[in-house]
Amino acid sequence: MFDEIPRESLAFLPTPLHRLKHLGDSIGLDELWIKRDDLTGHSFGGNKTRKMEFVLGDARAIKADTIVTVGGLQSNHCRQTAVACAKAGFRCILLLAGEEPETYTGNLLLNSMLGAEIKFFPDDHLLTMHSRLDEVLETLKDFGLNPYAVPAGATMPVGVISYAVAMEELYSQTQNEGFTPEKIIVATGTAGTLAGLIVGAQMLDLDVDIIGVSVLHGAEEATLQVKNQISRIIDKYPEVDDFKPTINVDDTFLEPGYGIMTEGVRTAIDNFAKMDGIFLDPVYTGKAGLALMRMAINGDIKSKEHTVFWHTGGSPALFAYPELAKI
């Protein structure tokens, strides 16, 4: 699948797939599994490492020398971009929404250690940062560089297809374990991972309910973004036949806002850690974990239904949330 597309070798693949026995028992799910994309590799891993393999492959093909991307102060995407650039030999510039803190923690600390050049924009939000890319790219070109822009989350066709490939990887693993996934729960922000999984399922002719737990947009907006990404992939890659995607977005846990941790999310983080030694983050996977638990308790997932929780990473963000500590 997409074998002819240029690709950098960055991730440790395949990532593990294993049962969440204790958590599953506690919420009445006999077939609860986890796909460990928190273990994709360097710098604490995460789902964007898969995407950066294809993104940097594309950048290398056009002889780019500088990668420029955007994100929030604790962006997992920016941290994985920084480590990918360090490994592959690209200059890395991060444009971050928010005011520079006095003390660097979590992903921000790692970004600085990885040698990324960081510029802060106190008056911007993650959703407005893309407008900064063109201006910065033109400045870099004036200095004789050949920059390459990467949107937030590497949500661009060449990044999104990595999760179609990842779906093929998951399918192979589940077949080896003797089952076919019936439900997949995954956090979704900029929509790329969810779109890629849906494309992969279509290419494999899999009948699986993929539920994106939104952390950034309401269900209507998130669904439109997924549709847009799928349309762009169909237009760009002839191996993907046109199809009408089924898109399932759960925005139940969107409030009180991006990156704001609720008591429910904290409970989910605690339960995953105490029961199976899995660390979720407060922004993405914590909300997806809470959604999974609520779905199980409410009977939306049946006890014998083969369910995969797709862990997209983000654990360094935990260190920017001291309120998680028990006092």
C-alpha positions in Angstrom: 0.0 0.0 0.0 1.6 3.3 -1.2 4.9 1.4 -1.6 6.2 3.7 -4.4 6.0 6.9 -2.3 9.3 8.3 -0.9 9.6 7.6 2.8 12.2 8.2 5.5 12.7 5.4 8.0 11.9 6.9 11.4 9.4 4.8 13.3 9.8 1.5 15.1 7.3 -0.6 13.3 5.1 -2.5 13.7 4.0 -0.9 17.0 2.7 -3.4 19.6 -0.9 -4.6 19.8 -1.9 -6.2 23.0 -4.9 -6.8 25.3 -6.0 -4.4 28.0 -7.0 -7.1 30.3 -7.5 -5.3 33.7 -9.2 -2.2 32.3 -11.3 -4.4 30.0 -12.4 -6.5 33.0 -13.3 -3.4 35.0 -15.6 -1.9 32.3 -17.0 -5.2 31.1 -15.1 -5.6 27.8 -13.7 -9.1 27.2 -12.0 -8.1 23.9 -10.4 -4.8 24.6 -7.1 -4.2 22.8 -4.7 -1.3 22.4 -2.6 -0.3 19.4 0.6 1.3 20.8 1.5 4.3 18.6 2.8 5.9 21.7 5.8 3.5 21.0 6.5 4.6 17.4 10.1 5.5 18.4 12.3 8.4 19.3 11.3 11.2 21.7 8.4 9.3 23.3 6.8 8.3 20.0 3.3 9.2 18.8 1.1 9.1 15.7 2.9 12.0 13.9 6.1 9.9 13.6 4.3 7.7 11.0 3.2 10.8 9.2 6.7 12.4 9.2 8.1 9.3 7.4 6.1 10.3 4.3 6.3 14.0 4.8 10.1 14.0 5.1 10.3 11.6 2.2 8.4 14.1 0.1 10.6 17.0 1.4 13.8 15.0 0.6 12.5 14.4 -2.9 12.2 18.1 -3.7 15.5 18.8 -2.0 14.1 20.9 0.9 16.5 21.7 3.7 14.2 23.4 6.3 10.9 22.1 7.8 8.5 24.7 9.2 5.4 23.7 11.1 2.9 25.1 13.6 1.2 24.0 16.8 0.4 24.9 20.4 2.9 25.2 23.2 2.6 21.5 24.1 2.2 20.2 20.6 3.0 16.5 20.2 3.2 17.1 16.5 5.9 19.8 16.9 7.9 17.5 19.2 7.8 14.7 16.7 8.6 17.0 13.8 11.6 18.2 15.8 12.9 14.7 16.5 12.3 13.6 12.9 14.2 16.5 11.6 17.1 15.8 14.0 17.2 12.2 12.8 16.9 13.0 9.1 19.2 16.1 9.0 16.7 18.9 8.4 16.6 22.3 10.0 13.4 22.6 12.0 11.5 25.8 12.8 8.4 25.7 15.1 5.8 28.4 15.1 3.9 28.1 18.4 0.6 29.7 19.4 1.0 31.3 22.9 3.3 33.3 25.0 6.8 32.0 25.8 6.7 30.6 29.3 9.4 31.3 31.9 10.1 27.6 32.3 10.0 25.1 29.5 8.2 21.8 30.4 6.9 18.7 28.6 7.1 18.8 24.8 8.4 22.4 24.8 11.4 21.4 26.8 12.1 18.5 24.4 11.8 20.7 21.4 14.5 23.0 22.7 16.7 20.0 23.5 16.2 18.7 20.0 17.6 21.9 18.5 14.4 23.2 17.0 14.2 26.9 16.4 11.1 28.1 18.2 9.1 31.3 17.6 6.2 32.2 19.9 3.0 34.1 18.8 1.2 35.3 22.0 -1.9 36.6 20.2 -2.5 33.5 18.1 -4.4 30.2 18.6 -3.7 26.9 17.1 -6.5 27.4 14.6 -5.1 30.7 13.3 -1.4 29.7 13.1 -1.5 28.5 9.5 -1.6 32.1 8.3 1.9 32.5 9.6 3.4 29.8 7.3 3.5 31.6 4.0 5.2 34.7 5.4 7.9 32.7 7.2 8.5 30.5 4.1 9.0 33.6 1.9 11.5 35.0 4.4 13.4 31.8 4.4 13.5 31.7 0.6 14.9 35.2 0.6 17.8 33.8 2.7 18.4 31.2 0.0 16.8 28.3 1.8 14.4 25.7 0.4 11.7 25.4 3.1 8.9 22.9 3.3 5.7 23.8 5.1 3.9 21.2 7.3 0.4 22.1 8.6 -0.6 21.3 12.2 -0.7 17.5 12.7 0.9 16.9 9.3 -2.6 16.9 8.1 -1.9 16.8 4.4 -2.4 14.0 1.9 1.2 12.8 2.0 1.0 12.6 5.8 -2.5 11.2 6.1 -1.8 8.2 3.9 0.5 6.9 6.6 -2.6 5.9 8.6 -4.0 4.0 5.7 -0.7 2.0 5.8 -1.1 1.7 9.6 -4.5 0.2 9.2 -3.0 -2.5 7.0 -0.4 -3.1 9.8 -3.2 -3.4 12.4 -5.2 -5.8 10.2 -2.2 -8.1 9.8 -1.7 -8.1 13.6 -5.3 -8.8 14.4 -5.4 -11.7 11.9 -2.3 -13.2 13.7 -4.2 -12.8 17.0 -7.3 -14.6 15.5 -9.8 -11.7 15.2 -10.9 -8.9 13.0 -11.4 -5.5 14.7 -15.1 -4.4 15.0 -14.6 -1.1 16.7 -11.6 1.3 16.8 -11.5 4.3 19.2 -9.1 7.1 18.4 -8.6 10.7 19.4 -9.0 13.2 16.5 -7.9 16.8 16.4 -6.8 18.0 12.9 -8.6 14.9 11.4 -5.6 13.4 9.6 -5.3 10.2 11.5 -9.0 9.4 11.5 -9.2 10.1 7.7 -6.2 7.8 7.0 -7.7 5.0 9.0 -11.0 5.3 7.1 -9.1 5.2 3.8 -7.1 2.2 4.9 -10.3 0.3 6.0 -11.8 1.1 2.6 -8.8 -0.2 0.7 -8.8 -3.4 2.8 -12.5 -3.8 2.5 -12.9 -3.9 6.3 -16.2 -3.5 8.0 -15.1 -1.7 11.1 -16.7 1.1 13.1 -14.0 3.8 13.5 -14.9 6.3 16.1 -13.0 9.6 16.3 -13.2 11.3 19.7 -12.9 15.0 18.9 -10.7 17.2 21.0 -10.7 20.3 18.8 -13.9 20.7 16.7 -17.6 19.9 17.0 -18.8 16.8 15.3 -20.1 18.7 12.2 -16.9 20.6 11.6 -14.7 17.6 12.3 -16.7 15.4 9.9 -16.3 18.0 7.1 -12.5 18.1 7.8 -12.3 14.3 7.5 -14.3 14.3 4.3 -12.0 17.0 2.9 -8.9 15.0 3.7 -10.3 11.9 2.2 -11.3 13.8 -1.0 -7.8 15.2 -1.3 -6.3 11.7 -1.0 -8.6 10.3 -3.7 -7.7 13.2 -6.0 -3.9 12.7 -5.4 -3.5 9.0 -5.3 -5.0 6.9 -8.1 -4.7 3.7 -6.0 -7.6 5.0 -3.8 -10.9 4.4 -5.5 -13.6 7.0 -5.0 -16.0 6.1 -2.2 -18.5 7.6 0.2 -17.0 7.4 3.7 -18.8 6.6 6.9 -17.5 9.1 9.4 -18.3 8.7 13.1 -17.2 11.6 15.3 -18.0 11.8 19.0 -17.7 15.4 20.4 -19.2 14.6 23.8 -16.0 15.4 25.6 -15.0 18.5 23.6 -15.8 20.9 26.4 -14.5 22.8 28.3 -12.0 23.3 25.5 -8.8 22.2 23.9 -6.1 21.2 26.4 -8.4 21.8 29.5 -8.5 18.7 31.6 -11.7 17.7 33.4 -12.1 15.4 36.3 -13.4 12.7 34.0 -10.3 12.9 31.8 -8.1 12.7 34.9 -10.0 9.6 36.0 -9.4 8.0 32.6 -5.7 8.8 32.8 -5.6 7.3 36.3 -7.4 4.1 35.4 -5.3 3.4 32.3 -2.1 3.9 34.4 -3.2 1.9 37.5 -4.8 -1.0 35.7 -2.5 -1.6 32.7 0.5 0.7 33.0 -0.6 2.9 30.1 0.1 6.6 30.2 -2.5 8.8 28.4 -2.2 12.5 27.9 -4.6 15.2 29.1 -5.3 16.7 25.6 -5.9 13.8 23.2 -5.8 10.3 24.5 -7.2 11.1 27.9 -10.4 12.2 26.2 -10.5 9.2 24.0 -9.9 7.0 27.0 -12.8 8.6 28.8 -15.0 8.1 25.8 -14.1 4.4 25.6 -14.9 3.9 29.2 -18.3 5.7 28.9 -19.2 3.8 25.7 -18.5 0.5 27.5 -20.4 1.4 30.6 -23.4 2.7 28.6 -23.5 -0.5 26.5 -22.5 1.2 23.2 -19.7 -1.4 23.0 -20.7 -5.0 23.6 -18.7 -7.2 25.9 -17.6 -9.6 23.2 -17.0 -6.9 20.5 -13.4 -6.8 19.4 -12.4 -3.2 20.2 -9.1 -1.5 19.6 -8.1 1.7 21.5 -5.6 3.4 19.2 -3.1 5.1 21.4 -1.8 8.1 19.5 0.9 9.1 22.1 1.4 12.4 23.8 2.8 11.3 27.2 5.3 14.2 27.5 2.4 16.6 27.9 1.7 15.0 31.3 4.7 16.8 32.7 3.1 20.2 31.9 0.1 19.3 34.1 1.2 19.3 37.7 -2.4 19.2 38.8 -2.3 15.5 38.0 -0.2 14.8 41.1 -1.9 13.4 44.1 -1.4 15.6 47.2 
